[in-house]
């Protein structure tokens, strides 16, 4: 019963909200007030220059750091590891230890 009462209350609230009549010409008056306001939009060029400069510095710094890393081909060494000697596979393969 409680769920049914909640549905009735919600339906009544929705019907009440649908019956509300908006004020005529409200949007027109609000837009006229916004257009008549003395707020001037001034866009400064400095923030855009600062963002562009910081991006340029970051990208060029990354390129310089990346290009400074050079690997000498003659010094390449390989590690040869015998996994069979490292791991005790005979322990796992031995059926007596199960």
C-alpha positions, 0 to 999 in steps of 0.5 A, a space after each residue: 500500500 505504501 508504494 501505491 500512496 507514493 505513486 499517487 503523491 508523485 502523480 498529483 505533484 506532476 499534475 500540479 506542475 503541468 497546470 502552472 502557467 509561465 509568465 508571459 514575455 518573461 524570456 523577452 524581458 530577461 533577454 532585454 535586460 541582458 542586452 541592456 546591461 553595461 557589462 563589457 566583455 574584454 578578452 585579453 590576449 595575454 592568457 592565450 599567449 601564455 598558454 601557447 608559450 607554455 605548450 611550445 616550451 613543453 613540447 620543445 623540451 620533450 623533443 630536446 630531452 628525447 633527442 638527447 638520449 642516444 644508445 650506442 649500438 656497439 655496447 648492446 649486451 644480451 643476457 643469456 639465462 637458462 631458466 631450467 637452472 634457475 627454477 626447480 622444475 624437477 620439483 614440480 615434475 616429480 610426482 612423489 611430491 604431490 
